[in-house]
Amino acid sequence: MRVLVVEDNRDLQANIARFLGTDFQLDFAATGPQGLTLALGHEYDVIVLDLMLPGLSGIELCQRYRQLAPRLVPILMLTARDTLEDKEEGFRAGADDYLVKPFSLRELRMRLEALARRPVPPSGRRLTVGPLTLEPDTGHARRGEQVVRLNRTEALILKLLMESAPEPVSTATLAHHLWGDEAPESSALRTHVYALRGALAELGLSACITTRRNEGYSLDAR
């Protein structure tokens, strides 16, 4: 697995290198601009991105990378801030997962392996439900002339909902497709769905994902 770690704390870089270096191919960047250059110039399986970086913040780097990169490479964001608003900001910028400092290096490894195993939406297939169109390979969701780019997790959730629409998809099914048998706490899925709803609201579809008690989530895009 090839991983890019964008982190300006040299001690943390060294700890990650010692713990993961024998099993992972690691590249390191200490500034936002350097991280963006490496991310766009090489192919990685996962990108680890600190929120607070010199030159370009993690949020800005994530947004620019998602706008410019042709592949939906998963991004794990590192931060000392753990409020729901902070997580939502990271997910909306394009992050796929969130790890709060200080963290266990074993957990970091588990998160990286889980993200790398996460299925990539199939290329070349466009899905349409009502006025909503999704291009799973790029993560572009469209309604008429309006378009938003989803991160890989959001694109996969929306793909599953669109394929099942208008029937619901259970939370267990969604969690299994996202994380396999290593699903995190239940709030993680709710946070991703919340961020997806925010993205679709930019298309004027704020109420198209419905929570069905004891059944999961369903899509009704009209």
TANORKA-V34017 format. One line per field, one symbol per residue. psi: psi as a letter, one per 20 degrees, with the letter a starting at -180 (. if undefined). A space follows every 50 residues. Layout:
psi=???
This chain:
psi=ppppoopiohghggggghhihhiqopqqqiqggggggghhirpqhqppoq goqqhprhggggggghhhpiqmpqppppqipkrhgggggghhijqhrppp qqrphghggggghghhipqppqqjppqpocipppnhhijppqociqqqpq rhgghgghggghhipjqqpqhggghghgjcjlpaqhhgghgghghgghgh hijklhjioppopjhcqqpno.
